[in-house]
Every structure is written in structure tokens, then in C-alpha cells.
């Protein structure tokens, strides 16, 4: 029962993050923050799931490494966008 309640909490966190990600699609910083919230909920779900398999947390460390790499790439895109355009709104960019 407790395992099912934990899964429901993490699913609620995941879908809240997806809702914010889809509703704030014009602002890059808010998109990055919502993606980090989604990754955090997935990591917590993975941690609970792997704890039932005799504490095999090697995969969770690999997951954290890739999440950190994704975060650094997103922040570098954000910094380069702010340096070139002055803000992080997508509608201010001219693609022509």
C-alpha cells in the first residue's frame, strides 16, 4: 500500500512537471526548471524501484550523471541565448 502511494505521488509530480513544461514553452529558463523537476521525480521513482532489488544503485548513479550533463547543456544554451539576444524568450528570436 505504501509503495503504491509513493508511486502515485511521483506520478503526480511527473505530470505537474509536464504540465508546466507544456504551458511555459516560450520561456527557456522555466522550461529548464520544469525539466529538472521531471528528472527529480523520475530519479526518486527509480530510487524506490531499485531499492526493492537488493540495493542495486549503480544505474541510479548513471542516471544522475546523464541528468547533470543534460542540465549543463541546457544552461550553456541559456547563457549563449541571453548573450546573443538579451533575454530568454523564444518569440524574440528571428529565425530568418
N, C-alpha and C positions, 0 to 999 in steps of 0.2 A: 504494500500500500504506500509506503514512504517512497519507494523507488518510482512508482507511478506519479506521485505528487511532484517529485523532483523533475521528472520528465515534462510534466505539464508546465511547470514554472519556466523551464528552459525553452520550451516551445513558445510560450508567451513572450519571453524575451526576444527570441529569434524573430517572431512575426512583428513585434513592435519595432525592431531594428529595420526589418524590410519595409514597413510602412513609412518610417522616417526617411529611409533611403529613396523610396519612390516619390515621396511628396516634396522633398527638398533637393530635387535633381538639378537645380540651377545654381546651387551654392556648393562649391567644391569642398570647403572645409567641413560643412555639415554632412556631406556625403562620406567623407573620410571618417568622421567620428561615428556615424551610424554603421559603417563597415567594421570599425573596431568593436563596436557593441555587439554586432552579429558574430564576430570572431570570438569574443569573450564568452558569449552564450554557447557557441559550439565547443569551445575548449572545456567549459565546465561540464557540458554533457558528455564529452569524450572522457574526461577525468572520472566521472561517475561510472561510465560504462566500462572503462578499463580497470577500475578498482574491483569489479566483480571477477576479473580474470587474473587473479593471483598477483595483483600489483605490477603489471607489466606497463610501465610508463615510458618506455623508450619511444613509442610512437607519439606520445604527447609532447615529448621534447622536440621531435622533428616537426610537429605541427607548430609549436611555438617559434622555431627557427624560421619557417616559411612565413609565418604571420608577421614576424619582425621585419623580414625582407620586404614583404608587401607594404608594410607601414612606411618604411624608409623610402621606397619608390614613390608612394603617394605623396609624402611630404616633399620630396625633391621636385615632383611635378608641380605641387602647390607653390613652392618657392620660386621656381622658374616662371610660372604663370603670373605671380604677383610682380616679379621684376620686369616682365615684358609688358604687361597690361595695366598694372597698378591696382587691380582688385582680383577677386576670385569668383566673379560671377560669369557664367558661361555666355549669357546673352550679350555681354560687352565685347566679345571676340568677333572679329570679322574674318570669315574663312575664305573670302575671295581674294 
